[in-house]
Amino acid sequence: MNLKRGFENKRGQVTIFIIIAILIIGIAVLIYFLFPKIRSNVGIKTSSPSEYIDMCMKEKIEETIETISLHGGSFEPDEASSYLYKGDYVKYLCYSNEYWTPCITQEPFLKEYVKKEIKNEIQEDVNSCFESMVESYRNNGYEVNLKNTQTNSLVEILPERIVVNFENKLTLTKGESETYDSFYIRLDNNLYELLDIAKNIISWEIDTGDSVTEAYMSYDPYIKVEKKRKSDETKIYIITDRKTNDFFQFTVRSWALPPGYS
């Protein structure tokens, strides 16, 4: 009987400890999400300004690139110049609304267009992150001098990576002064090659009204190119890097055949 009572007491103690642990974790989560100033002030003790910006912006940039890749290079494509595919509007990168006619390239400088779309979408968040960082350091007793408070972002789409540079200069003073004039975020992403393949496909569509997707996969087995034909002669191209799962999709309508000819 005493053994049973002792076992029940120990089990009751364990239950109490588990409840207390859950309460502590719950309170910590609430503090983290409901009090961003507390979160930033805690992080500043272990993060340099560069790390602060990286943590603040990286997820936003990744989400922006994914959305743009899903929509054919545009963050919010115009419905009139897009094709609705699986619930998302995918931009026509080459289009003709006539039969027997080659498509016209909609974005001749595709990489520049995508870079501009990324920059425009992240700019508000960039400014907010720098403002939050300045406030955090000031709250921790630093004198802060930030030049170019409206930060200019420079997006570079390079082989196997995307780099976003923030043209800003930060000086922190607390006894001694520290100056930071290099802020950038690097993402491992092969959008560079995917856009090159898209441009090559568009060239074939203009010249012949089609493309041989197998040719790209034979040349690079890590690349997957899918072509989805639709009843209105639209084609959805989906280019995927098998190593990273990075992708880019877009639509084309070129040399369309009238009903009964296909």
Residue, then its C-alpha position, 0 to 999 in steps of 0.5 A: m500500500n505504501l509503495k503504491r502511494g509513493f508511486e502515485n506521489k511521484r507520478g503527481q510530482v512529474t505531472i506538476f513539473i510537466i505542467i510548469a514546463i508547458l507554462i514556461i514555454g507558453i509564456a516565452v512564446l507569447i513574449y517572443f511574438l507579442f513583444p518584438k522590442i524585447r525580442s530585438n533587445v535580447g538578440i542584440k547581445t549576441s548578434s552583430p548588425s550584419e547578423y541582425i539584418d540577415m535574421c530580419m530580412k532573409e525569410k522575407i527575401e526567400e518568400t519573395i523569390e518563391t512568389i516571383s518564381l511561381h508567377g513567371g517573374s512578377f510578384e503580382p502579375d496582371e490577370a490580363s497578361s497571365y494564365l490561371y494555373k492551379g490557382d495562381y496567375v502565371k505571367y506570359l513571357c511571350y505572347s500572341n493572341e493570333y493564330w499562325t503568329p510568333c509570340i512577342t517577348q514581354e520582358p526582353f531583359l528578364k533578369e533585370y525585370v526579376k531583380k526589380e520585382i524583388k527589390n520593389e517587394i522587399q524595400e519596405d521591409v528593408n527600411s523597417c529592419f534598419e529602423s528596428m535595428v537602430e532602435s534596438y541599439r539605442n535602447n541598449g545605450y549606443e549612440v547610433n549614426l545611420k547614413n541613408t536611412q531609406t536604404n537602397s537595395l541592390v539585387e544581384i542574380l548570379p550563378e548558384r546564388i542571389v545576393v542582396n546588398f544594402e547600401n548603408k553605413l552604420t556607426l555605433t558608439k559606446g565608449e569606442s566606435e565601430t563602423y559597418d559599411s557592408f550589409y548583404i544577404r546571400l541565398d543559395n539559389n540557382l534562379y540565374e540558370l533557370l532564367d537562362i533556360a526560360k529565355n532559351i525556350i522563348s527563343w525556340e517558341i518564337d522561331t518554331g512555336d515549340s521547344v524540345t524540353e528533353a534537350y535541356m535535361s540531357y545536357d544537365p540531368y539535375i534540371k527538370v523541364e516540364k511543358k503543360r499544353k492547354s486547350d487555348e494553345t497556351k503552354i506552361y513551362i516549369i523549370t526545376d533544379r533537382k538538387t535544390n528544388d528551386f523552380f521557375q514557371f512561366t507561360v507562352r502562346s506562340w504560333a497557335l493553331p486554330p481548332g481542328y489543326s492541332 
